[in-house]
Amino acid sequence: MPILRSAFIALSKNSTLRSFCENTRFGRRMSSRFVAGMEIDDALRVAEALNHQGMLVTLDSLGESVSTEAEAQKAAAIYHELLDWIDARKLKANISVKLTQMGLELSPQLAESIAESLAERAQAKGNFVRIDMEDSSLTQVTLEIVRRVNARPELRGSVGIVIQSYLYRSQDDIEQLVAEGIRVRLCKGAYKEHAGVAFPGKADVDKNYIRLSQILLESPLYHGLATHDEAMIAAAKTFAKEHGIEPGRFEFQMLYGVRRDLQRRLVQEGYNVRVYVPFGTEWYPYFMRRLAERPANVLFLAKNFFRA
């Protein structure tokens, strides 16, 4: 499995295959299981359907590193539009944003300015911005930007972050974030990292995930536990019950198209479930990381691709 994971992560960076997949009917059909569609309307339609099933949503306009400030501002404009549509349609949804898509690698100041503007728009609409975490080379700068935005009194509570349990540093980061009142989405991590910064073994990543989830559950803030791993979910449910933590104080988060049965079951059990709904034409790197995270998805696609 580690070999397969590494292969898909390597393929996620293959520009030739990416161009083929993103620009052909074959590729778009292949992505449809995990990507809501190419346009904002597609994402809003999916969000509305999920709300009707009792689920919350976070919307992600796919895209990562940009090469110009104009591209960053164009990407930001999509998120501003999303916040307006969420408000207009009264959807139970927020947004998830990658700072590299907002120009982080061009200028951290640019990315921070855009993050602030999105937090301001979200605050005005009674909404919330989640800043996604990327590879470990960007962890510190991402944390610093989120902490500075949240430190502005008028924006406090309008921005959150993602922490990855495979990084050694994550417990220290979570303790600091909780102390500053910043909401966290906890995930395992989807990037290839070296043993100097991340646990190389799944058992250690899982053990750390459980430890970090317990810190989050005991905090007074509303956090998200992002996982499709039933063992991690069971551990969180057990801990919450043993410590008198009501289901409404946290949420489970899952990806669009992955473990829909489990999503529905958790809703039926009374838990909050938020579905991460990506959309847009630049879907290829995201799609390949989903295959890397869960190789069973490859078998699912192979079985279902040629069905009517």
N, C-alpha and C positions, 0 to 999 in steps of 0.2 A: 504493500500500500504506500509506503514512503516514496518508492520509486515512481509509482503512478502519480502521486501528488506532485513530486518534483517535475515530472514531465508536463503536467498540465500548467503548472506555474510558468515553466519555460515557454510553453506554447502561447501563454497569455501575452508574451512580449514579442511574438513573431509578427512583424508588420505585414508580411505578404499574406499570411493566412488571415490576419485580421481584415485586411482590405477585401479579400475574397468573401469572407463571411458577412461582413457588414454591408456589402453592396450586391448581394445576390439573394434571390428568392429562397434558395436552399438554406442559406445562413439565417435569414430572418425567421423562417419556419422553425429551424432548429432552436432558436432562442426563445420562442414564444412561451415555452413552459415556465421560464424564469423571469421574463421581461414583459411588462404589461403592454407594450406597444412602442411606437416610434414618436407619438405626439402627446402633448399635454392632455388632450381630450381622452386619449386611451387611458392614461393614468387616473384621471378623475373618474372615469366610468368604472374602473376596477375598484377604486377607493370607495365609491358609493355602494357597489355590490358587497364589498367586505363589511362596510358599516351595517348593511342590512342583515348580515350574518352575525352581528354582535361583536365584530372585531374593530380595533383601532388600526390606524395606518400611519406609516411614515413614507413620504414620497422622495425619491432620489432621481434627479435628472442626470443620467449617466454621462460620464466624462471625467478625465483626470488631468494630467499636466497640460497646460496651455502654453503657447509660445509668445503671445502678445497680451498687453493690457486690454486691448479691444476684445479679444476672445474671453478674457476673464469677466469683463463687464457684461458681455453678451450672455455668458453662463449665469451670472448673477441675476440678470433681468428675468430669466426663466423662473428663478426661485421667487422673485418678487411677485411675478404673475401667479405662481402657484399659491402663495399666501393669500392673494386677493381672491382667487377662485375658491380656495378652501373656506374662506370667510363667507363669500357670496352663496355658496351651496350648503353652508352649515355642516361641512364634513367633520368627522372626528378624525383629524389627521394633522400631522406636522411635517416638517421637512428635514432631510438629512443631506449634509453638504460636505464635500471634500475640499480641503483648502488648496490642494494643488490645482483644482479646477478654478479656484478663485485667484490664481496667480502666485501661490506661495513660493514656488521655485524661481519666479521672476523677481519678486519683492515681498518679503514678509509684511512690510508696511501696507502694500496693496491688499494682500489677503486679509489682514486685520481690519482695514477700512471697510472692505466688502462684508466681512463677518459682522462688524458693528452695524452696518446699514441693514443687513438682514435681521439682526436681533431687534433693531428699532422698529422695523416693519412688523415683525412677529409680535412684539410687545404691544404695538398699537392695535393689532388684530386679536389680541388675547391668545396668542399662539406661542410656539416654541421652536427653536432651531437646534438640531443635533449636529455637532461637528464630528464627522467620521474620522477614525484614526487610520493612518496609512502605514507604510513600513517604518521600522524602528529609527531610521535616520531622521525622520520627521516628528518623532514622538515629543521631544522636548519643546520644539518651537510651537507645535500644535497646542500643547498644554499651556504654554505661556500666553498665547493669543486668547484662548478661551478664558483663562483666569483673569486677564486684563479686561476683556469685554464684560465678564460677569461682575467685576469689581466696580463698574460704573453703577451708582445707586439706582439710576432709572432703568437699567437693563438687568438687574439682579434677578436671577431665576428664569430668564428668557433664553438662555443658551446652556447646552449640555455637551457632553463629550462621550467618546467611546474608549474603553480600556480593554486591553487584550491580555488574557490570562497566561499566554505563553511567554510573556516578558518577565524577567526576574524583578524588574523595578515596579511592577504594577501595584503591589500592596502599598508601598510608600506613596505612590501617586494617588491611589484611592483614598487613603487616609487624609491626605492633604486636600483633595477635592471635596470630600465630605465635610471637612472642617470649614471650608469656604462656601458651603451651600450649593455645590454644583452637582447636578444630576448626572448619573453615569449609566451608560449602556455597557454591560459586561459581555464580551464575546471571547472565544478562544484565540482567534487570530488566523488570518488567511494569507499571510505573506511568507515567503521563504526567508528565514532568519538563521544566523549562525549561532553556534552554541555559546558564544561569548555574551549574548544578550538574551537568549531565549532557551527555555527548557526543550531539549531535543526529543524527549520521550512523551508519548501521549498520556501515560499514567501520571506523570508529574504535572502536565498541563491541566489534566482533569482535577487532580488534587488541589491545585492552586485555584482553579475555577470555583470549586466548592468553598474553599477558604474565603475567597474574595466575595462570593455571593452572600455569605453569611455576614460579612462586614456591612455590605450594602443593605441587607434586609434589616439589620439592627439599627440602621441610621434612621433619622426622622424624615429623610427625603424620599421622594418617589423615584425609584430606579427601574431600569429594564434589564432583565436577564435574557440575553440572546443566545439561544441554543435549540437544537433539534434532538439533543442527546437525552433520551428518557431517563438515564441514570442521573444526570445533572438536574433535570426537572424534578425527579422524585426526591433528591436530596434537598432541594430548595423547599419543596412542599412540606417535607417532614420537619425541617428546621423551623419554618414559619409556624406550623401547628404547635410544635413543642414550646415555642417562645411567644405564643399568643399574638402573632403578627397576622392581621386580617388580610385576605386576598386582595382587597382594594388598595393596599398600601404599596403594591409593586405590580409589575407586569412582566409576562413572558413575551419575548419578541422572536419572530421567525421570518424566514424569507418567503416571498411570494413563490408559490409553486412547489415548495418543499414541505413534506409532512402535513398536507392539508387535513388528513384524518386526525392528527394530533392537535392541530390548531382548533378544530371543531370540538374535540373532546374536552380540551381545557376550558373553552368557553362554557360548555355544558356543565362543567364542574364549578363554575362560578369565578374563574380566574380571568384577569384582564389579559388579552392577547393583542399585540400590535404586529401587523404584517408590514415588512419592509418591501415596498413596491417600487422597483426601478423602471425607468422608461427612457427612450431616446435612441438615436442612431448609433451612438458610440458604446454599444453594449458588449463588445467582444471580450475585453479584459475581465469584466465582471463575470460574464458567463463562464469563462475558463476557470476562474477562481472557485466558482460554485462546484464545478466538476472536480477540482483539486480537493476541496473540503470534504466532499462526500462522493467517492467513486461509485456508489450505488446509483447515483444520478445518471451515470453513463449507461448502465444497464436499462434504466427506465427509458431513456431516450431511444436506445436501440430497439426496445420492444414496441414503443408507441409511435415511432416516427412515421411508419408507413400505414398506420391505421387511418381510416377515413375520419 
